[in-house]
Amino acid sequence: MDREQIRKEAKAIMDKFQKALDKAGIGEVDDELNRESFDRVAKDEDFDSLDFKKRMLKNAPKHDDDCVVGEKGEWTK
């Protein structure tokens, strides 16, 4: 694919998306992000490392006692 063809396809996708926005009744979108605070405020909850460990092991597809068992990838050979 050459650059001009890619540019035309990208413009067509953007035009189609804009028409869908217009049809949905979404007005002009302001590109600027206006927030009072950009920092994330941590919750005052206590972190329980034992509970975290139990949840991690519960979510792991494979685990052996207290360790998560992972597959050795092809890239490590």
Backbone hydrogen bonds, N-H to C=O, Kabsch-Sander energy under -0.5 kcal/mol:
donor,donor_aa,acceptor,acceptor_aa,energy
6,I,2,D,-2.0
7,R,3,R,-2.6
8,K,4,E,-2.3
9,E,5,Q,-2.3
10,A,6,I,-2.5
11,K,7,R,-2.3
12,A,8,K,-2.2
13,I,9,E,-2.2
14,M,10,A,-2.4
15,D,11,K,-2.6
16,K,12,A,-2.3
17,F,13,I,-2.3
18,Q,14,M,-2.4
19,K,15,D,-2.2
20,A,16,K,-1.9
21,L,17,F,-2.2
22,D,18,Q,-2.5
23,K,19,K,-2.4
24,A,20,A,-1.8
25,G,21,L,-0.6
25,G,22,D,-0.9
26,I,21,L,-2.0
27,G,25,G,-0.6
34,N,32,E,-0.6
35,R,33,L,-0.6
42,A,40,R,-0.6
48,D,46,D,-0.6
49,S,47,F,-0.8
52,F,48,D,-2.2
53,K,49,S,-2.3
54,K,50,L,-2.2
55,R,51,D,-2.4
56,M,52,F,-2.6
57,L,53,K,-2.4
58,K,54,K,-2.2
59,N,55,R,-2.0
60,A,56,M,-1.4
64,D,67,C,-2.8
65,D,63,H,-0.5
67,C,64,D,-2.1
69,V,62,K,-2.1
70,G,68,V,-0.6
73,G,71,E,-0.6
76,T,73,G,-1.3
77,K,74,E,-1.4
